[in-house]
């Protein structure tokens, strides 16, 4: 059964952990993997280089809007990166996602 994988960037570790933990605590996400990255992007007419943090969140397809709305409500960026992908995994892991977000 497919599920959703969200990829979200944050300005710092504390923000990434706070938002990720909030989503897991509210059972909107089964889990989050949080790690540092280096980003290169256009902003206000120039190329920017920034250290950021990412969380990869796994959730049910039917929670898509709830997850996105929760992230937007908590996120400090003017234009947050909230990407989602459909994912598949082994049957036991997919069942765990369902149970953890139910």
Z-matrix of the N, CA and C atoms (Angstrom, degrees):
N
C 1 1.446
C 2 1.533 1 108.16
N 3 1.321 2 118.82 1 129.85
C 4 1.464 3 119.39 2 -178.35
C 5 1.530 4 111.65 3 -69.00
N 6 1.304 5 114.62 4 156.94
C 7 1.457 6 122.58 5 175.04
C 8 1.517 7 106.76 6 -138.25
N 9 1.325 8 117.98 7 177.45
C 10 1.459 9 121.34 8 178.74
C 11 1.511 10 110.79 9 -108.96
N 12 1.316 11 114.72 10 143.01
C 13 1.456 12 123.27 11 172.87
C 14 1.522 13 106.24 12 -116.05
N 15 1.319 14 116.87 13 119.56
C 16 1.464 15 121.75 14 175.72
C 17 1.524 16 108.79 15 -98.27
N 18 1.328 17 115.88 16 138.61
C 19 1.466 18 123.89 17 175.20
C 20 1.520 19 105.36 18 -118.65
N 21 1.346 20 116.82 19 116.33
C 22 1.462 21 121.42 20 -174.36
C 23 1.524 22 109.34 21 -132.10
N 24 1.343 23 116.83 22 133.37
C 25 1.468 24 120.68 23 177.57
C 26 1.529 25 110.25 24 -101.71
N 27 1.346 26 114.45 25 153.06
C 28 1.466 27 122.16 26 -176.68
C 29 1.529 28 109.40 27 -140.23
N 30 1.336 29 117.29 28 159.74
C 31 1.463 30 119.59 29 -178.85
C 32 1.525 31 114.35 30 -73.60
N 33 1.329 32 117.59 31 -23.77
C 34 1.465 33 119.69 32 -175.43
C 35 1.530 34 110.43 33 -158.53
N 36 1.315 35 114.64 34 168.54
C 37 1.463 36 120.73 35 -177.11
C 38 1.522 37 112.25 36 -62.74
N 39 1.329 38 116.82 37 -42.78
C 40 1.463 39 119.83 38 -176.99
C 41 1.529 40 111.45 39 -60.28
N 42 1.318 41 116.84 40 -42.73
C 43 1.465 42 120.71 41 179.44
C 44 1.524 43 110.75 42 -66.63
N 45 1.323 44 116.74 43 -43.99
C 46 1.466 45 120.71 44 179.10
C 47 1.527 46 110.58 45 -59.80
N 48 1.308 47 116.75 46 -44.70
C 49 1.466 48 120.18 47 -179.20
C 50 1.529 49 111.49 48 -68.60
N 51 1.328 50 116.74 49 -41.85
C 52 1.466 51 120.88 50 -178.21
C 53 1.530 52 111.10 51 -61.80
N 54 1.325 53 116.78 52 -48.95
C 55 1.464 54 120.03 53 -178.53
C 56 1.526 55 110.77 54 -68.83
N 57 1.315 56 117.28 55 -42.66
C 58 1.467 57 120.65 56 179.13
C 59 1.521 58 111.10 57 -61.40
N 60 1.317 59 116.56 58 -45.20
C 61 1.466 60 119.73 59 179.90
C 62 1.523 61 111.22 60 -64.63
N 63 1.332 62 117.00 61 -37.86
C 64 1.459 63 120.45 62 177.42
C 65 1.529 64 111.23 63 -60.39
N 66 1.322 65 116.75 64 -43.18
C 67 1.467 66 120.48 65 179.93
C 68 1.527 67 111.80 66 -66.12
N 69 1.323 68 117.14 67 -40.83
C 70 1.466 69 120.53 68 178.42
C 71 1.534 70 109.96 69 -68.34
N 72 1.321 71 117.51 70 -42.58
C 73 1.466 72 121.19 71 -179.67
C 74 1.530 73 111.47 72 -62.28
N 75 1.322 74 116.77 73 -34.86
C 76 1.466 75 121.73 74 179.53
C 77 1.530 76 112.08 75 -85.36
N 78 1.328 77 115.97 76 2.95
C 79 1.470 78 123.60 77 179.77
C 80 1.525 79 112.65 78 61.49
N 81 1.345 80 115.17 79 28.43
C 82 1.459 81 120.54 80 173.37
C 83 1.519 82 110.86 81 -86.48
N 84 1.318 83 116.57 82 -19.71
C 85 1.464 84 122.34 83 176.17
C 86 1.522 85 108.22 84 -136.18
N 87 1.326 86 115.81 85 143.21
C 88 1.462 87 120.13 86 177.76
C 89 1.517 88 110.87 87 -74.42
N 90 1.335 89 116.05 88 -36.81
C 91 1.459 90 120.24 89 -179.99
C 92 1.520 91 109.45 90 -162.74
N 93 1.324 92 114.74 91 167.64
C 94 1.462 93 121.57 92 177.03
C 95 1.520 94 108.54 93 -140.14
N 96 1.317 95 115.75 94 136.50
C 97 1.465 96 122.01 95 171.42
C 98 1.519 97 106.02 96 -105.40
N 99 1.321 98 117.32 97 124.44
C 100 1.466 99 122.26 98 -174.94
C 101 1.523 100 108.77 99 -118.91
N 102 1.346 101 116.29 100 129.01
C 103 1.466 102 119.74 101 -178.23
C 104 1.527 103 111.25 102 -156.70
N 105 1.356 104 117.21 103 158.28
C 106 1.469 105 121.39 104 -179.32
C 107 1.529 106 111.90 105 -80.75
N 108 1.341 107 115.19 106 151.44
C 109 1.466 108 122.23 107 176.42
C 110 1.526 109 109.18 108 -141.78
N 111 1.317 110 116.67 109 167.74
C 112 1.460 111 123.67 110 169.81
C 113 1.523 112 107.14 111 -114.01
N 114 1.329 113 117.51 112 124.94
C 115 1.460 114 121.74 113 -177.11
C 116 1.520 115 111.09 114 -111.61
N 117 1.328 116 115.60 115 144.52
C 118 1.460 117 123.78 116 173.86
C 119 1.522 118 105.83 117 -127.02
N 120 1.350 119 117.43 118 124.71
C 121 1.460 120 119.57 119 -174.48
C 122 1.528 121 111.48 120 -159.14
N 123 1.331 122 115.80 121 161.37
C 124 1.458 123 121.95 122 173.96
C 125 1.518 124 109.31 123 -83.95
N 126 1.333 125 116.73 124 134.71
C 127 1.461 126 121.30 125 172.93
C 128 1.513 127 107.83 126 -153.01
N 129 1.327 128 115.52 127 123.21
C 130 1.462 129 122.96 128 178.05
C 131 1.525 130 111.91 129 52.69
N 132 1.333 131 116.28 130 44.54
C 133 1.454 132 122.32 131 172.08
C 134 1.511 133 117.43 132 83.71
N 135 1.328 134 118.18 133 3.46
C 136 1.465 135 119.82 134 178.60
C 137 1.527 136 110.43 135 -135.90
N 138 1.319 137 114.36 136 158.40
C 139 1.463 138 119.80 137 175.67
C 140 1.522 139 108.57 138 -80.57
N 141 1.309 140 115.71 139 129.26
C 142 1.461 141 122.85 140 -179.76
C 143 1.529 142 109.83 141 -108.26
N 144 1.309 143 115.87 142 148.21
C 145 1.470 144 123.27 143 174.34
C 146 1.526 145 106.15 144 -127.31
N 147 1.300 146 116.50 145 117.74
C 148 1.464 147 120.26 146 -175.84
C 149 1.519 148 111.17 147 -140.12
N 150 1.308 149 114.67 148 144.79
C 151 1.456 150 120.02 149 165.99
C 152 1.517 151 107.55 150 -80.63
N 153 1.312 152 117.37 151 131.41
C 154 1.458 153 122.31 152 178.09
C 155 1.526 154 108.53 153 -135.92
N 156 1.309 155 115.16 154 179.55
C 157 1.458 156 122.20 155 175.32
C 158 1.521 157 108.31 156 -125.48
N 159 1.314 158 116.31 157 151.58
C 160 1.463 159 123.18 158 -179.57
C 161 1.517 160 109.01 159 -124.48
N 162 1.320 161 114.93 160 145.55
C 163 1.465 162 118.52 161 163.81
C 164 1.521 163 107.67 162 -122.70
N 165 1.317 164 114.88 163 137.79
C 166 1.455 165 122.53 164 172.72
C 167 1.524 166 105.43 165 -109.40
N 168 1.323 167 115.07 166 116.91
C 169 1.459 168 122.08 167 -174.42
C 170 1.523 169 110.11 168 -112.16
N 171 1.315 170 117.55 169 140.04
C 172 1.459 171 122.45 170 177.16
C 173 1.523 172 109.36 171 -113.41
N 174 1.354 173 115.90 172 131.89
C 175 1.455 174 120.23 173 -177.02
C 176 1.523 175 111.34 174 -152.83
N 177 1.318 176 115.84 175 174.72
C 178 1.462 177 121.90 176 176.38
C 179 1.529 178 110.56 177 -76.75
N 180 1.315 179 116.66 178 151.28
C 181 1.467 180 122.34 179 179.46
C 182 1.527 181 111.11 180 -60.30
N 183 1.326 182 117.79 181 -39.80
C 184 1.464 183 120.32 182 -176.91
C 185 1.528 184 113.49 183 -70.68
N 186 1.328 185 118.59 184 -8.20
C 187 1.466 186 121.94 185 177.99
C 188 1.531 187 112.46 186 -96.73
N 189 1.320 188 117.35 187 5.68
C 190 1.468 189 121.89 188 -174.95
C 191 1.531 190 112.85 189 -49.91
N 192 1.316 191 118.55 190 -54.67
C 193 1.469 192 121.45 191 -177.43
C 194 1.518 193 111.83 192 -65.35
N 195 1.329 194 117.25 193 -40.53
C 196 1.464 195 120.69 194 179.92
C 197 1.523 196 111.10 195 -62.64
N 198 1.335 197 116.94 196 -42.01
C 199 1.467 198 120.82 197 179.48
C 200 1.522 199 109.99 198 -65.34
N 201 1.320 200 116.90 199 -48.82
C 202 1.465 201 120.09 200 -179.49
C 203 1.527 202 111.45 201 -60.04
N 204 1.324 203 117.89 202 -45.15
C 205 1.465 204 121.14 203 179.36
C 206 1.523 205 111.85 204 -62.43
N 207 1.315 206 117.31 205 -40.58
C 208 1.466 207 121.02 206 179.46
C 209 1.521 208 110.85 207 -65.09
N 210 1.328 209 117.26 208 -43.50
C 211 1.468 210 120.25 209 178.71
C 212 1.522 211 110.04 210 -62.50
N 213 1.334 212 117.14 211 -47.93
C 214 1.464 213 120.53 212 -179.37
C 215 1.525 214 111.95 213 -59.41
N 216 1.323 215 117.53 214 -38.25
C 217 1.463 216 121.36 215 -179.28
C 218 1.524 217 112.47 216 -67.04
N 219 1.331 218 117.39 217 -29.92
C 220 1.464 219 121.80 218 -175.53
C 221 1.524 220 113.82 219 -100.31
N 222 1.324 221 118.01 220 -15.74
C 223 1.466 222 122.32 221 -169.53
C 224 1.528 223 112.08 222 -81.05
N 225 1.354 224 117.98 223 137.05
C 226 1.460 225 120.67 224 -178.66
C 227 1.530 226 115.22 225 -82.81
N 228 1.330 227 118.82 226 -17.04
C 229 1.468 228 120.54 227 -176.85
C 230 1.529 229 111.38 228 -71.78
N 231 1.321 230 115.09 229 145.19
C 232 1.459 231 121.44 230 173.81
C 233 1.534 232 110.25 231 -64.20
N 234 1.333 233 115.80 232 -40.75
C 235 1.467 234 122.37 233 178.64
C 236 1.532 235 108.00 234 -128.68
N 237 1.335 236 117.83 235 82.95
C 238 1.465 237 118.98 236 -178.23
C 239 1.524 238 112.11 237 -71.21
N 240 1.316 239 115.60 238 147.84
C 241 1.466 240 122.10 239 173.37
C 242 1.526 241 107.26 240 -86.71
N 243 1.319 242 115.54 241 107.11
C 244 1.464 243 121.75 242 177.23
C 245 1.523 244 106.05 243 -125.06
N 246 1.313 245 115.83 244 94.60
C 247 1.463 246 121.11 245 -178.82
C 248 1.517 247 109.04 246 -105.11
N 249 1.329 248 116.15 247 149.59
C 250 1.456 249 120.33 248 177.75
C 251 1.518 250 109.82 249 -135.95
N 252 1.312 251 114.32 250 145.50
C 253 1.460 252 122.18 251 -179.89
C 254 1.518 253 108.12 252 -136.23
N 255 1.313 254 116.18 253 146.55
C 256 1.450 255 119.49 254 173.43
C 257 1.523 256 108.23 255 -80.48
N 258 1.319 257 116.53 256 136.59
C 259 1.455 258 120.58 257 -177.88
C 260 1.514 259 112.19 258 -129.84
N 261 1.317 260 114.54 259 160.59
C 262 1.457 261 123.01 260 174.91
C 263 1.518 262 107.13 261 -135.10
N 264 1.306 263 116.13 262 149.92
C 265 1.469 264 120.62 263 179.50
C 266 1.522 265 108.35 264 -148.08
N 267 1.313 266 114.73 265 -176.83
C 268 1.457 267 118.63 266 174.95
C 269 1.530 268 109.38 267 -61.84
N 270 1.313 269 115.92 268 152.77
C 271 1.462 270 122.26 269 -173.43
C 272 1.528 271 112.78 270 -55.85
N 273 1.318 272 117.34 271 -42.24
C 274 1.469 273 120.70 272 -178.53
C 275 1.530 274 111.14 273 -63.65
N 276 1.333 275 117.25 274 -39.50
C 277 1.468 276 120.32 275 -179.80
C 278 1.526 277 110.65 276 -69.22
N 279 1.321 278 117.07 277 -42.32
C 280 1.460 279 120.14 278 178.06
C 281 1.530 280 110.76 279 -61.66
N 282 1.326 281 117.07 280 -39.60
C 283 1.465 282 121.11 281 177.20
C 284 1.523 283 110.18 282 -63.85
N 285 1.322 284 117.00 283 -40.38
C 286 1.465 285 120.94 284 178.82
C 287 1.531 286 110.91 285 -62.69
N 288 1.336 287 117.85 286 -40.96
C 289 1.470 288 120.77 287 176.93
C 290 1.525 289 109.67 288 -59.45
N 291 1.327 290 116.68 289 -47.20
C 292 1.470 291 121.09 290 178.73
C 293 1.530 292 111.29 291 -57.53
N 294 1.330 293 116.69 292 -48.26
C 295 1.468 294 121.24 293 -177.80
C 296 1.521 295 111.89 294 -67.00
N 297 1.314 296 117.73 295 -35.94
C 298 1.465 297 121.99 296 -175.31
C 299 1.524 298 112.99 297 -76.99
N 300 1.323 299 116.56 298 -16.07
C 301 1.460 300 119.98 299 -179.34
C 302 1.524 301 111.58 300 -115.82
N 303 1.316 302 116.42 301 15.46
C 304 1.462 303 120.67 302 -176.36
C 305 1.498 304 114.12 303 -93.14
